[in-house]
Amino acid sequence: MITRSATEWMLLPLKRYAQFSGRSPRAEYWWFALFSFLISLPAAILDVALGLQLFNPIVSLGLLLPSIAVGVRRLHDLDRTGWWLLAPLALLVPTLAIAGMAGAGGAIAGLLGSEAGAGAGVGSAAVVVAIGGVAVLAMAVVMLAWYCTRGTQGENRFGPDPLAEAPNPTVYYG
C-alpha cells in the first residue's frame, strides 16, 4: 500500500494538474478538498476585509482545473467515466431552460392582460425549479456517496489500483 503524508495527498492533484487519466483514491480527493477549502477561506476573508473581489476568484480559477481532474480520476477509481462529473449540470441546465420558458410565457400573458396566465406562468416555473432542484440535489448525494466509496480493488479499465504497490509508483502517482 502506498502511504503518503496529508501534505503530499493535498499537493498531489496540483502536481497532476490537468491529468484526466488514471485513478485517484479517496485520500487524494478528500485531502485536496480540504486543501482547497483552507486556501479559499483566507482568500475570501481577505476579499471581504479589503472590499474587493480579487483574491478568491484568482484562487478559485487556479484550483478549478486540478479540482475537475481529481474528480474525474476519483470517478475512474470507481470504474465510472469522468463524464458523470457533469450529471448535476445536465439536470440543472434543462431545468432552468424550462423554468425560463414557463416564466416568459407568464410574462407574455401578463403583458397581454391575462392576470391568471401571468400567475400560472410564474407558478409553473417555480414548480419546475423545485423539481429540478430536488433532482440536482439527489444527484449530488449520489456523487457524494460515490466519492466516499472505496475504489475498485485491483486494475480496472482506467489503470492500476492506486492503493496497491506499483513497481514504479512515480509513473502513476507523481
Secondary structure, DSSP 8 states (H G I E B T S, - for coil): -----HHHHHHHHHHTTT--SS---HHHHHHHHHHHHHHHHHHHHHHHHHT-SSHHHHHHHHHHHHHHHHHHHHHHHTT--GGGGGHHHHHHHHHHHHHHHHHHHHHHHHHTT-HHHHHHHHHHHHHHHHHHHHHHHHHHHHHHHHHHS---SS-BTTBS-TTS--SSHHHHH-
